[in-house]
Amino acid sequence: MEQDTGELAAKVLLRMHDVRGWIAGLVLILTSPVWAAGAIVLDGDTLTLGGTKFRLDGIDAPEFNQICLDEKGQPWKCGFAARDALAKLIANRSVRCEDKGPDKVHPERRIGICTVEGMDITLNKWLVREGWALNFEPYAKGRFLADQADAANNRRAMWKGCFAAPTNWRHWKKDAPLMGSPCPPDAAPRIFDCYPEISPSRLPQL
């Protein structure tokens, strides 16, 4: 009888060990980033993937209706262009986002480090390197400063002309220093000609 009880206890312990291993594996699967198709680009630094809205970690792209000036001093819709550049890059390829937790400013969003299938750098890094976004402190902790400098030196995208940092444009800081190439004297009034609207990326999910 004592032997049967001992064997039963051993089987129970083995079974519990198997269950714990199964649960641990399931948790790993559920929390690990996976490739998914059908990413929806909302603006230059926000996308929806599998029903989850991700704000790309450590970068700041122009708002979707933000205005910049090109190399000839002419206004252009850099916010739309940044959104379209990200959408074109992703196209029909799968995207994977590493969830870094909730956005403290907009809790309905998650903070993500995202990669598109077939690329060896993140979307976060690509957007800054190609001049469509800025290194955004304190969140970036300097991770994208080299990419930003490269974009500025090669005058890519926003850097080909004159623009306001997206955070300054959002908060309508007309007196903040402008960025990019030398700006014409009337740059600020023209850049701040269109008051920020509510970006689709900032609307709560219903």
DAKA-V676757 format. One record per backbone hydrogen bond with DSSP energy under -0.5 kcal/mol. NH is the residue of the N-H (numbers start at 1). CO is the residue of the C=O. Records with the same first field share a line. If there is no record, write none. Layout:
NH->CO + CO
//
This chain:
5->1
6->2
7->3
8->4
9->5
10->6
11->7
12->8
13->9
14->10
15->11
16->12
17->13
18->14
19->15
20->16
21->17
22->18
23->19
24->20
25->21
26->22
27->23
28->24
29->25
30->26
31->27
32->28
36->95
40->48
41->39
42->40 + 46
43->46
44->62
46->43
47->54
48->40
49->52
52->49
54->47 + 52
55->110
56->45 + 54
57->112
59->56
60->134
62->132
66->63
67->191
68->76
69->162
70->74
73->70
76->68
78->76
79->66
81->77
82->78
83->79
84->80
85->81
86->82
87->83
88->84
89->85
90->86
91->87
93->90
95->36
96->115
98->113
99->97
100->98 + 111
103->106 + 109
104->102
109->106
110->53
111->101
112->55
113->98
114->112
115->96
117->94
119->116
123->114
124->114
126->122
127->123
128->124
129->125
130->126
131->128
132->127
133->127
134->60
136->58
137->135
140->136
143->140
145->142
148->144
149->145
150->146
151->147
152->148
153->149
154->150
155->152
156->151
158->131
159->156
160->157
161->158
162->69
163->179
168->165
169->165
170->166
171->167
172->169
173->168
174->172
176->173
179->163
181->161
187->184
190->186
191->187
192->188
193->190
195->193
199->197
202->199
203->200
//
